[in-house]
């Protein structure tokens, strides 16, 4: 499972959703959708813009938690 850590990083940088949205050039609702999981996709160009605005690496914003494998009997 991939988890997007946008809210955590944004709050560490002490930015509001609106401030980040203005820096990136998107609506505040877009940032909200990304943070709440309502957005199911993320364009690489938007990821790049978010990284630039937050001065972060993509790995800081995206966390991968592999699914647990079931043990076979």
CORBEL-V85678 format. One record per helix or strand of 2 or more residues. SS is the DSSP state (a for helix, b for strand). FROM is the first residue (numbers start at 1). TO is the last residue. If there is no record, write none. Layout:
# CORBEL-V85678
((SS	FROM	TO) (SS	FROM	TO))
This chain:
# CORBEL-V85678
((b	2	4) (a	6	12) (a	17	24) (a	28	36) (a	44	54) (a	58	61) (b	62	64))
